Amino acid sequence: MDPFEVRVRFTEHLKHLGASRDSILKVAAYALEHFHQCDDLFNCILEQMNQANLRDRLNLLYLFDALCNISIQTAISMRRKPSVESDPKSDRNVLDIKPSKKIKLTDIDVKEDKQSEHKELDGAKKNEFDASKVSSPDPFFSSNPYIALVEANLANIIDNVVPKGPNGTVNLSGTRKVLSSWRSKNIIPADLIHQMEDTLKGRQVENVHEPAFFPKRNL
C-alpha cells in the first residue's frame, strides 16, 4: 500500500471513529501498523480534530491515549524480548515480539459497543490488539514516536479538545482523566501535564457563570 493510500484510508477511519473501545483500538491498530508514516498519520488526526465537533474531538483524544498506552506496552515487550527477524519479502525488519494483547486504556467514559458484544471475534477477546503484527525498520517503539508527537503538540491538542468558551467545558472531565493517567504512567512529563491542568483550570474559571436567579413561587 503506497503512502497516499495509507493516508486516505486512515482519514476515512478517523471520520468513522466512534466512542467505543473497539472503535478506538481499531483505528489505533491501523496507525501503529503503518507507523513508518507516523508524522503524516498524526497530522491527519490533528486535521480531523480541527474540523470535528466537540464530542468527536474527545474521541480523538482517547485515540491518542490508546496510541500512547499501546506504544508503552509494546516498548516494554521489546525490552523483554528484543530479538529481530529478517522479513524476506520486505526491506524492513519485523519485530519478533508477542506482548500481552490486553491493552488497558485510561479509565474513560467510553461507550461499550453493544452489537460487538454478541459477535465472535475469531477467538480473540474484545479490546485486544496484536502488537506482534507490527513491523519496523528498527527497534522503533523503544523511542515511542507517537508519544513524542503527542508531547510536542499537547498544548494544541488541549486547545482543540477544550476550547475557550462555555461549550468547551463539556470535555473537561474526560480530558483531565487522560492527563492524570499520562502523568501516573510517566507517559508525558509531569511539568507539562501540570501546565495543561492549569490551562484547564483557567478554562473552567473563564466559563463560571453566576447562578441563575429563580424568583420564589407563591404557594
C-alpha angles and dihedrals in degrees: 000000000000121000094254092054091047090054094047093049092046091051089053090050090052092051089056096041111137134194096254122104091237091056093047094047092048092057092042090053091054092050091050095046088056097037092136081080093045095131092052095043091047089054088051089059092049091049091050090047091055090055101038129095119252095265092052091046089060090050088053089052087054087052090056088050091053092049091051095047095046091047091052093049092047092049090052090050090050091055090051093048110016098167116132126203127203117244108218092200095056142040087230126081125239118226109235096216133134107185124176105290096214107100114194112207127197111289092260132159098254123155119250114236100240094190093054091055089074097046126093111234097205093271094311120120122241118273095021129139122197103218090179088079092063115104128201141183088223140355087305104167094056086080095039098218096189089054090050090051092049090050093049092049101034096114091053091047093052091047089055098044095043105025125181114275135061094285093061094066091074088080097045098099097048093044092051091052092053093047091048091051093050090051095048091049093044090237093134124026112268094232091057091047088051090053091051092048089052088052090053091049088053091051090051094049091048091055099045109119129193110261113267116258114239115189117228116261120234107247 
